[in-house]
Amino acid sequence: MRCSAIVVTHNSGATIGACLEALAHEDCEIVVVDNASADYTVQRIEEFVAWNPVCLIANEQNLGFGAAINQGAREATGDVLLVLNPDAIAEPGAVAALLRCLETTKAAAVGGALLETDGQPARGFAFRRIPTLAPLLYEVLLVNRLWPGNPVNQRYRCLDADYSQQQEVEQPAGACLAVTRTAWDSVGGFDEQFFPVWFEDVDLCKRLHDLGLKIFYCPEARFRHSGAHSVGQLTFRDQQIFWYMNMLRYARKHFSKRQVFFLRSAIVKGMLLRSVAALFGARKAPLGETLSAYWGVVRAVW
């Protein structure tokens, strides 16, 4: 199988060099889609292109992660598409391990082991179960914040899984996800309405599962991942609004109307709880910005 790695960049100058250097040793086609970076990302890629075969697509505006990956997929020639974040650095043999896993399991998609700075797999992030209403309610109503070890959260985030073992999973993180071209085409790639990021990978895996296709986790495919590269560039307000709006979009696609109503109501209640907590100092941004963000979420979802 021939692999095409598709990497979307947005102000990724500090990370894209190491990502491309690692991929250059993995015997795969490289397609980079830049979403209107304002830093030296494109320059860094062009310096790499001078010595290595890379397809660079430079967008004049930020199309969002899903749309940019779809754009790269249309240019890619491989029969396996590796969706990879620019801050995910392949260890030697990682891509080959993904391809072996796809071949031996006959899966439609596989996810790699995303490693924390201490070299351990990112427990609770590398793969999860497809979300039902319950885990989303626990998240928006602050249950997970107050009681992170609750059974619903444990099951959803697969916190008790053995990350050293290859296993069938429901939803690997989109930071490192290899999908066969056949499976990708069967679901039409990412839903570009999940803008700019969040839940597009969950939605893709849900649609693969709905077709009866299998997804596996491959621990031998190791990628060092710093995390939060793109979302860290968003303002606190935008992070809140985009995350909750995309959660609600996912629910509208896959939940009943009654479940969507419960989720919308829970989001509003969660924003009220967060606003009260912010008044007592539990916040990640200045009070005015925090309250503005939470009120923006309420207006957006209701």
Buried (B, 14 or more C-beta within 10 A) or exposed (E): BEBBBBBBBBBBBBBBBBBBEBBBEBEBBBBBBBBBBEEBBBEBBEEBBEEEEBBBBBBEEBBBBBBBBBBBBEBBEBBBBBBBBBBBBBBEBBBBBBBBBBEEBEBBBBBBBBBBEEEEBBBBBBBBBBBBBBBBBBBBBBBBBEEEEBEBBBBBBBEEBEBEEBBEBBBBBBBBBBBBBEBBEBBEBBBBBBBBBBBBBBBBBBBBBEEEBBBBBBBBBBBBBBBEBBBEBBEBBBBBBBBBBBBBBBBEBBBEEEBBEBBBBBBBBBBEBBBEBBEEEEBEBEEEBBBBBBBBBBEBBE
